[in-house]
Amino acid sequence: MDDKMTGSALTRAMLRRGDHEVWCAVDDTSDEQAMRDHVSNDFTTHIVSFKNGKFLCIDGMEWFFAVPVKIIELAQEEVGL
C-alpha cells in the first residue's frame, strides 16, 4: 500500500502546516492536467491558501487543483558547458 501524499492533497497539507506561497502547477481539471500544462511555466504560481474548495494564488486567481513543484536553478555542469 502506497501512503505517499501527492498533488493537491499535498498542497493542502502544506498550507495547513503553515507553509506560505507554495509554488504549484495549477489547473481547473485535474492534478494530471496541471502537470501537463506547467511544462512551459505558463500555469505555475504561488498558492497562498485553500478555502471553499479552491486554491487561491498570490495574484488573486482561484484554482481547483494545485500540485506543488520544485523549480531550481541549473548549474553549468548540468547543461554541459
C-alpha positions as CSV (number, residue, x, y, z in Angstrom):
1,M,0.0,0.0,0.0
2,D,1.4,3.4,-1.0
3,D,0.6,6.1,1.6
4,K,2.6,8.9,-0.1
5,M,0.7,12.2,-0.3
6,T,1.0,13.9,-3.7
7,G,-0.8,16.5,-5.8
8,S,-3.4,18.9,-4.5
9,A,-3.7,16.8,-1.3
10,L,0.0,17.6,-0.5
11,T,-0.5,21.3,-1.2
12,R,-3.5,21.4,1.2
13,A,-1.4,19.6,3.9
14,M,1.5,22.1,3.4
15,L,-0.9,25.1,3.8
16,R,-2.4,23.5,6.9
17,R,1.1,23.1,8.3
18,G,1.6,26.9,7.8
19,D,3.7,27.0,4.6
20,H,3.3,30.2,2.7
21,E,3.4,30.7,-1.0
22,V,3.7,27.1,-2.2
23,W,5.0,27.1,-5.8
24,C,2.5,25.0,-7.7
25,A,1.4,23.9,-11.2
26,V,-2.3,24.7,-11.4
27,D,-5.4,23.7,-13.4
28,D,-9.2,23.5,-13.0
29,T,-9.5,20.0,-14.5
30,S,-7.1,17.7,-12.5
31,D,-3.7,17.2,-10.9
32,E,-2.6,15.4,-14.0
33,Q,-3.6,18.2,-16.3
34,A,-1.8,20.7,-14.1
35,M,1.4,18.8,-14.5
36,R,1.0,18.6,-18.3
37,D,0.3,22.4,-18.5
38,H,3.2,23.6,-16.4
39,V,5.9,22.5,-18.9
40,S,6.3,26.0,-20.4
41,N,5.8,27.5,-16.9
42,D,2.6,29.2,-18.1
43,F,0.5,27.6,-15.4
44,T,2.6,27.9,-12.3
45,T,2.0,30.3,-9.4
46,H,2.5,30.7,-5.6
47,I,-0.5,29.3,-3.8
48,V,-1.3,31.1,-0.5
49,S,-4.5,29.5,0.8
50,F,-7.2,26.9,0.3
51,K,-10.8,27.9,1.0
52,N,-14.2,26.8,-0.1
53,G,-12.7,24.0,-2.2
54,K,-10.4,26.3,-4.2
55,F,-6.7,27.2,-4.0
56,L,-6.0,31.0,-4.0
57,C,-2.8,32.2,-5.8
58,I,-0.8,35.2,-4.9
59,D,-2.4,37.1,-7.8
60,G,-5.9,36.5,-6.5
61,M,-7.0,33.8,-9.0
62,E,-8.7,30.6,-7.8
63,W,-7.8,27.1,-9.0
64,F,-9.4,23.7,-8.2
65,F,-6.1,21.8,-8.5
66,A,-2.6,22.9,-7.3
67,V,0.3,20.5,-7.5
68,P,3.5,21.5,-5.6
69,V,6.5,21.7,-7.9
70,K,10.2,22.4,-7.4
71,I,11.9,24.9,-9.7
72,I,15.7,25.1,-9.3
73,E,18.5,26.9,-10.9
74,L,20.7,24.9,-13.2
75,A,24.5,24.8,-12.8
76,Q,26.9,25.0,-15.7
77,E,27.9,21.3,-15.3
78,E,24.2,20.2,-15.6
79,V,23.9,21.7,-19.0
80,G,27.3,20.6,-20.3
81,L,29.0,23.9,-20.7
